[in-house]
Amino acid sequence: MTNLIKFGTFTVLFIFAGILCVSAAAQKGITKKDWAFKSNHGTLLISAITSLNESGKREITLNITPSIYGSWTVTEEATALSRVLDELPKAGYDIRNLASIRLRMGERDAQQMIATQAALSRAWRIALKSKSTSDTDPAMVALINQSNAYDDWNNIFNQRGLELKAIGVENVELEAFSKSGATCPTGGNCDKLLVPADAYVQMTVSHLILQ
């Protein structure tokens, strides 16, 4: 069943028919459900993939995929994610089983916040000098978390007793700070600085510990 719903400034297309993977996938307990959110700058596909981990516990991974790279902002994606989190229980998914999010870092607003953090980070400069992904990848993960680039996402998860944290990156691409569109922060050294421009990012979903 497909429903069209006006949501904010864009139209949300919900694909309520869950996709049950058959044959080998079904035997492993893998299921997949898609939500497609449409706006005037393309479609955002959010897929919930359920599988069993090594201990037999059911886990849910959310894949975030825009149809046009760089066309959505973190804030727009947060609105879509909030709708998905509301719909998951109605579709038979327990949000307590959410384990991770996978995305390609294409949001320009996130890239600019991360670039600003890089300009202030001595650890990032040291990692760049090594020219080794074993140094730059963990340094980029730290930049993502320290910059609060995905705070709009984290806020909607916090409202549901969950929190997000970047734990890994792959296929990192760099660009000159001058091309990022970010403003060089006070105390930052942006001259000839390379900053993250693209990467595949994995975030973990965990339960908030109430103080």
C-alpha positions, 0 to 999 in steps of 0.5 A, a space after each residue: 500500500 502506498 500513501 502520499 502525505 504532505 509533510 512540511 515543505 516536501 511530499 513524503 512517499 511511504 512505501 508501507 509494503 515491507 519487503 521480505 527477502 526470500 530464499 537464503 536471506 529469509 532463512 537468516 531472518 533478514 527483512 527490508 522495508 523502504 521509505 521514500 521521501 520526495 522533495 523538489 531536489 530529489 528523493 531520500 530513501 531510508 531502508 530498515 534492514 533487520 538481521 540476526 547478529 552472531 548471538 541471535 539477537 535481532 538488529 536493525 540497520 538504517 541505510 540513508 540514501 539520497 537519489 542525488 548526492 548532496 541534495 539534502 541537508 541534515 535538518 531535512 533528513 532529520 525530519 524524514 528520520 523522525 517519521 521513520 522512527 514513528 512508523 517502525 513500531 507500526 510496521 512491527 519493528 522494535 526501535 530498541 533493536 536499532 543498532 546502526 546507521 549507514 550513510 554517505 556524507 553528502 550533506 553540505 551543511 555537515 561537511 562545512 561543520 566538519 571542515 570548521 572543526 578540522 581547522 581547529 584540530 591539531 590531531 587532524 593536522 597530525 593525521 594528515 601528515 602521516 598520509 595513512 588511513 589508519 590515522 586519518 580515518 579515526 581522526 575523521 570519526 572524531 571530527 564528525 562527533 566533535 563538530 555535532 554535524 549530525 545533531 539534528 539527527 541525534 536530537 530526534 533519537 534522544 527524544 526516543 531514549 537513543 543516541 547516535 555516535 559515528 564509529 567508522 568511515 570508508 573511502 574518505 575524499 578530501 578537498 581544500 578548506 577554501 572549497 568547502 564553503 565554511 568560514 575559517 573559525 577564529 583561531 583556525 589555520 585554514 591556509 592549504 588545509 585539506 578537509 573531509 569532503 566525502 565518505 561512507 559513515 557508520 554510526 552506532 545507535 545506543 540507549 541513553 544512560 539517564 543520570 
